[in-house]
Structures are given as C-alpha cells and as structure tokens.
Amino acid sequence: MFARWESEEACLKELGLYHAIEDAKVIIAMIKDRVKNNTLFKSFPEEMEIIKINDEIIVYGICSWEKVDPQNDVVTTQFMTSFFDKLFNNVEERYQNCMVDHKNFQGGIPLRKWTHPETGKTYYTHVHEKGAMLVSKVRDDDGLTITQQFRELVLAGIYKSYSISGRPLNTTRKMIDGREINFRVDGEPIEITYCKRGMMDVAKFDVISKTNDIYYFEDPNKSDEEPEEDESEEDRDEDKPRIPSEKMVDKFSHLTPEEVKDKLDMLKLCKKHGLEL
C-alpha cells in the first residue's frame, strides 16, 4: 500500500488524469515524504494560504475532506478525483470558475498549478490521501468597484473558505451508528465557490449582501429596519475610545490583545461594506 493507493503506480495513474506526468511525480514525492515521516494527513490543516504578488492574489487550501458532513454525505477522494478530471479536461476553460458564496458573481478561476515567481515553490491542485487541495487566482480586473472590494475582503481574511458543488453519479449508502451515510464516489463538477464558511467548516481560506439576485457589497436599497439616530461629529470620531459592552468583552475574552485588534479591524471593514461577520 502507498497511503490510500494500492501502489505508487496507481497514485501516478490517478494524478495523471488531470496533471502532466512530471507534475504528478512531484506531488507523489510530497506524499512519499509524509509516508516516510509518518505525517500523512489525519486531520485537516487549519488555515488557507493567501499569497499576494504585485496585483495577483493566489489562494491555496482545502476544498474537500473525506468525512461526514452535516447532510450525512461523504465526498470521497474518488469523487474529487473525478471532479478535477472532468473540470480540467471536459469543461471549457471559459466555463471553469470560482464563484462567490454560490451566487452570481465570479470571484476567480481554478488553476492546475501555480509557481511563486520569487520563491520558486509550486502549488498544485490535487487529491491527496485524505482530501482535495485547490489553487485559484482571484480576479484582478480593475474596472469594477465590486472586484476591488472582493479582493480587499479576501486579503482581510473575511472570505476564507472554499466550497464545491457537484452532481453525484454514483453513491454508496451505508448505515453507521444508526445513520444512513451517503458516500459520493463519482460525479460531475458544477461549481467551486469562495465563501465565509464551507459546508465542512474545513476549508479555511467571509459576505456580500443580495438585492434582486445581484450582488452588492453595499446594499443600495435599505431594509425596513429602524433608521439609525444621527451621530454628532464627536460621536463619529474614529479615534475616540470606545467602551466595549459586556457582550463584546465576553465574546473576545479568549483572544489576545493583538487578536482582538485584528478582529475589530475586520468588523470595521465588514461594517464599511455593509456585511455581517
């Protein structure tokens, strides 16, 4: 056995479905290193990696993990292999996309691989021994305000997860601890999306408000909520110290002062764009 494969050759054959053989061998070398050091993935890494080089934003991290989700589904590694195979080989490049929050704004594109121009490190989209890793490029057209706002939110860590949608073509059902679990073993890709929180709460990499099926980062049509009272210039002073409420103190009690500052900065950014965190 080689990790979850019958052999290294079987692993090479699988990765070769959507990668050049030389790239597949590089990925296998990484898996072999984990086998040698007994560090095969048994639990998922905590954070998604976000890289900014000049105007390019690259996101790399988990998009799926083989475990039971809240809907009693298990997206298997076989399913994700089929997903990537069909995505990169059967779907025209112009239709390969990463949407935002499963809605109608395209936030980027999936990549088979990406090489850091300064470090030379290459990041590969691939299915490893326990789940699937995805590298994507966030859109960089500067003619739209919504694009610039989305990029700002990605860099701020508000959008921090991947989520996938697929059409199951083959499912195996098993009863485990009194629950019927659906093991998805084959399927077709429908969509990859950037979101606040993935279905599995695994892919760590947050939202836009919606009006008439069009996304806005600032809703042009106010809801029927009670209007806020006008603040004086003194009240609007950004530098004026704020006295935190008991609720906020309790909410942030487990964080360090530096983490509290980061959290408050993120809340401020969300408020600026009319979002909820």
C-alpha positions as CSV (number, residue, x, y, z in Angstrom):
1,M,0.0,0.0,0.0
2,F,1.1,3.6,-0.7
3,A,-1.0,5.9,1.6
4,R,-4.6,5.2,0.3
5,W,-3.5,3.8,-3.1
6,E,-2.7,0.1,-3.9
7,S,0.7,1.3,-5.2
8,E,2.8,4.3,-6.2
9,E,1.9,3.5,-9.8
10,A,-1.8,3.6,-9.0
11,C,-1.3,7.0,-7.4
12,L,0.7,8.2,-10.5
13,K,-2.1,7.0,-12.8
14,E,-4.8,8.8,-10.8
15,L,-2.9,12.1,-10.6
16,G,-2.1,11.8,-14.3
17,L,-5.8,12.2,-15.1
18,Y,-5.5,16.0,-14.6
19,H,-1.8,16.7,-14.4
20,A,1.2,16.2,-16.6
21,I,3.3,13.1,-15.5
22,E,6.2,15.2,-14.3
23,D,3.9,17.3,-12.1
24,A,2.2,14.2,-10.8
25,K,5.6,12.8,-9.8
26,V,6.3,16.0,-7.8
27,I,3.0,15.6,-5.9
28,I,3.9,11.9,-5.3
29,A,7.2,13.0,-3.9
30,M,5.4,15.1,-1.3
31,I,3.2,12.2,-0.3
32,K,6.2,9.9,-0.1
33,D,7.8,12.4,2.3
34,R,4.7,12.3,4.5
35,V,4.8,8.5,4.4
36,K,8.4,8.4,5.3
37,N,8.0,10.8,8.2
38,N,4.7,9.3,9.3
39,T,2.9,12.6,8.8
40,L,0.1,11.5,6.5
41,F,-2.9,13.8,6.7
42,K,-5.2,12.5,9.5
43,S,-6.8,15.9,10.3
44,F,-7.0,18.9,8.2
45,P,-4.7,21.9,8.3
46,E,-6.2,25.0,10.0
47,E,-5.5,27.8,7.6
48,M,-5.8,28.5,3.9
49,E,-2.8,30.3,2.3
50,I,-3.3,33.6,0.6
51,I,-0.4,35.0,-1.5
52,K,-0.3,38.5,-3.0
53,I,2.4,39.2,-5.6
54,N,2.0,42.7,-7.1
55,D,-1.6,42.7,-8.3
56,E,-2.0,38.9,-8.3
57,I,-3.8,37.2,-5.4
58,I,-3.5,33.4,-5.2
59,V,-5.5,31.3,-2.8
60,Y,-4.4,27.7,-1.9
61,G,-6.1,25.3,0.5
62,I,-8.6,22.6,1.2
63,C,-11.7,22.4,-0.9
64,S,-12.9,19.0,0.3
65,W,-12.2,16.5,3.1
66,E,-13.3,12.9,3.3
67,K,-15.5,13.0,6.4
68,V,-19.3,13.0,7.1
69,D,-20.8,16.5,6.6
70,P,-24.0,17.9,8.2
71,Q,-26.1,16.4,5.4
72,N,-24.8,12.9,6.1
73,D,-22.7,13.0,2.9
74,V,-19.1,11.9,2.4
75,V,-17.3,13.4,-0.6
76,T,-14.8,10.7,-1.2
77,T,-11.3,11.1,-2.7
78,Q,-12.6,9.1,-5.7
79,F,-15.3,11.7,-6.2
80,M,-12.8,14.6,-6.0
81,T,-10.5,12.8,-8.5
82,S,-13.5,12.6,-10.9
83,F,-14.4,16.2,-10.1
84,F,-10.9,17.6,-11.1
85,D,-10.6,15.2,-14.1
86,K,-13.8,16.5,-15.6
87,L,-13.3,20.1,-14.5
88,F,-9.9,20.4,-16.2
89,N,-10.4,18.1,-19.2
90,N,-14.1,18.2,-20.0
91,V,-15.1,21.7,-19.1
92,E,-14.1,24.5,-21.5
93,E,-11.6,26.9,-19.8
94,R,-14.0,29.8,-20.2
95,Y,-16.6,27.9,-18.0
96,Q,-14.1,27.0,-15.3
97,N,-14.7,29.4,-12.5
98,C,-14.8,30.1,-8.8
99,M,-18.0,31.9,-7.8
100,V,-18.7,33.9,-4.6
101,D,-21.0,32.4,-2.0
102,H,-22.6,30.1,-4.5
103,K,-24.2,33.1,-6.2
104,N,-23.8,35.1,-9.4
105,F,-20.6,36.9,-9.0
106,Q,-17.4,35.2,-10.3
107,G,-14.5,35.8,-8.0
108,G,-11.7,33.9,-9.7
109,I,-10.6,30.9,-11.6
110,P,-9.2,27.5,-10.6
111,L,-5.7,26.6,-11.6
112,R,-4.0,23.2,-12.0
113,K,-0.8,24.7,-10.5
114,W,0.9,28.0,-9.8
115,T,4.6,28.7,-9.2
116,H,5.6,31.6,-6.9
117,P,7.8,33.9,-9.0
118,E,10.1,34.8,-6.1
119,T,10.5,31.5,-4.1
120,G,10.0,29.1,-7.0
121,K,7.6,27.0,-4.9
122,T,4.8,25.4,-6.9
123,Y,1.3,24.9,-5.6
124,Y,-0.7,22.0,-7.1
125,T,-4.4,21.4,-7.3
126,H,-4.7,17.7,-6.4
127,V,-6.4,15.0,-4.4
128,H,-4.1,13.6,-1.7
129,E,-4.5,10.8,0.8
130,K,-7.5,12.4,2.7
131,G,-8.9,15.3,0.7
132,A,-8.5,17.7,-2.1
133,M,-6.3,20.9,-2.3
134,L,-7.1,23.7,-4.7
135,V,-5.1,26.6,-6.0
136,S,-7.1,29.5,-7.6
137,K,-6.5,33.0,-8.8
138,V,-8.7,35.9,-7.6
139,R,-9.9,38.1,-10.5
140,D,-7.9,41.2,-11.0
141,D,-9.8,43.3,-13.4
142,D,-9.7,46.9,-12.0
143,G,-12.6,48.4,-13.9
144,L,-15.2,47.3,-11.4
145,T,-15.6,48.5,-7.9
146,I,-17.1,45.2,-6.8
147,T,-14.0,43.4,-7.9
148,Q,-11.7,45.7,-5.8
149,Q,-14.0,45.3,-2.8
150,F,-14.0,41.5,-3.1
151,R,-10.2,41.4,-3.4
152,E,-10.0,43.6,-0.2
153,L,-12.2,41.2,1.6
154,V,-10.1,38.2,0.6
155,L,-6.9,39.9,1.8
156,A,-8.7,40.8,5.0
157,G,-9.5,37.2,5.7
158,I,-13.2,37.6,5.5
159,Y,-13.6,35.2,2.6
160,K,-11.6,32.3,3.9
161,S,-13.2,29.1,2.6
162,Y,-13.8,27.0,-0.5
163,S,-17.0,25.1,-1.1
164,I,-17.8,22.8,-4.0
165,S,-21.0,21.7,-5.8
166,G,-21.2,18.6,-7.8
167,R,-23.8,16.3,-9.4
168,P,-23.4,12.8,-7.9
169,L,-23.3,10.0,-10.5
170,N,-22.6,7.1,-8.2
171,T,-23.4,6.9,-4.5
172,T,-22.9,4.1,-2.0
173,R,-25.1,4.1,1.1
174,K,-24.1,2.6,4.5
175,M,-25.7,2.5,7.9
176,I,-23.2,3.8,10.5
177,D,-24.2,4.3,14.1
178,G,-27.9,4.4,13.1
179,R,-27.4,7.0,10.4
180,E,-27.6,6.4,6.6
181,I,-24.4,7.9,5.2
182,N,-24.1,8.7,1.5
183,F,-20.6,8.0,0.1
184,R,-20.3,10.0,-3.1
185,V,-17.8,8.1,-5.3
186,D,-18.3,9.7,-8.7
187,G,-19.8,12.9,-10.0
188,E,-19.6,15.9,-12.3
189,P,-18.4,19.4,-11.3
190,I,-21.0,22.2,-11.0
191,E,-19.2,24.9,-9.1
192,I,-16.4,26.0,-6.9
193,T,-17.1,29.0,-4.6
194,Y,-15.3,31.3,-2.2
195,C,-17.3,31.7,1.0
196,K,-17.3,32.6,4.6
197,R,-17.6,29.1,5.8
198,G,-17.6,25.8,3.9
199,M,-20.1,23.0,4.5
200,M,-17.4,21.0,6.3
201,D,-16.1,24.0,8.2
202,V,-12.8,22.6,6.9
203,A,-11.6,24.7,4.0
204,K,-10.1,27.7,5.7
205,F,-9.3,30.5,3.4
206,D,-16.4,35.6,4.7
207,V,-20.3,38.4,2.6
208,I,-21.9,40.2,0.1
209,S,-25.5,41.4,0.6
210,K,-28.0,40.4,-2.1
211,T,-30.7,42.5,-3.8
212,N,-32.8,41.2,-6.7
213,D,-30.3,38.4,-7.4
214,I,-27.5,40.8,-7.9
215,Y,-24.6,41.1,-5.5
216,Y,-23.6,44.4,-3.9
217,F,-21.1,44.9,-1.2
218,E,-23.1,47.9,-0.2
219,D,-26.9,47.4,-0.5
220,P,-28.3,50.3,-2.4
221,N,-31.8,49.6,-1.0
222,K,-32.0,49.9,2.7
223,S,-34.1,47.4,4.6
224,D,-37.2,48.3,6.6
225,E,-35.1,48.5,9.8
226,E,-35.5,51.4,12.1
227,P,-33.3,54.3,10.9
228,E,-30.2,55.0,13.0
229,E,-30.1,58.1,15.1
230,D,-27.8,60.8,13.7
231,E,-24.5,60.9,15.3
232,S,-22.7,64.1,16.2
233,E,-19.3,64.8,14.8
234,E,-17.9,63.9,18.2
235,D,-19.7,60.5,18.1
236,R,-18.3,59.8,14.6
237,D,-14.7,60.5,15.7
238,E,-12.8,57.4,14.6
239,D,-10.1,58.0,17.2
240,K,-12.4,58.4,20.1
241,P,-12.0,55.4,22.6
242,R,-15.0,53.1,22.7
243,I,-16.2,51.4,25.9
244,P,-16.8,47.8,25.0
245,S,-20.1,46.2,26.0
246,E,-20.3,43.3,28.4
247,K,-21.4,41.1,25.4
248,M,-18.3,42.1,23.4
249,V,-16.0,41.6,26.3
250,D,-17.3,38.1,26.8
251,K,-17.2,37.4,23.0
252,F,-13.5,38.3,22.8
253,S,-12.4,37.1,26.3
254,H,-10.4,34.1,24.8
255,L,-8.4,36.3,22.4
256,T,-5.1,38.0,23.0
257,P,-5.0,41.9,22.7
258,E,-3.4,41.5,19.2
259,E,-6.2,39.1,18.1
260,V,-8.9,41.5,19.5
261,K,-7.4,44.3,17.4
262,D,-7.4,42.2,14.3
263,K,-11.0,41.1,15.0
264,L,-12.1,44.7,15.5
265,D,-10.4,45.8,12.3
266,M,-12.2,43.0,10.4
267,L,-15.6,44.1,12.0
268,K,-14.9,47.7,10.9
269,L,-14.2,46.5,7.4
270,C,-17.4,44.5,7.3
271,K,-19.4,47.5,8.5
272,K,-17.8,49.6,5.8
273,H,-19.1,47.2,3.1
274,G,-22.5,46.6,4.8
275,L,-21.6,43.0,5.8
276,E,-22.3,40.8,8.8
277,L,-19.4,38.7,10.2
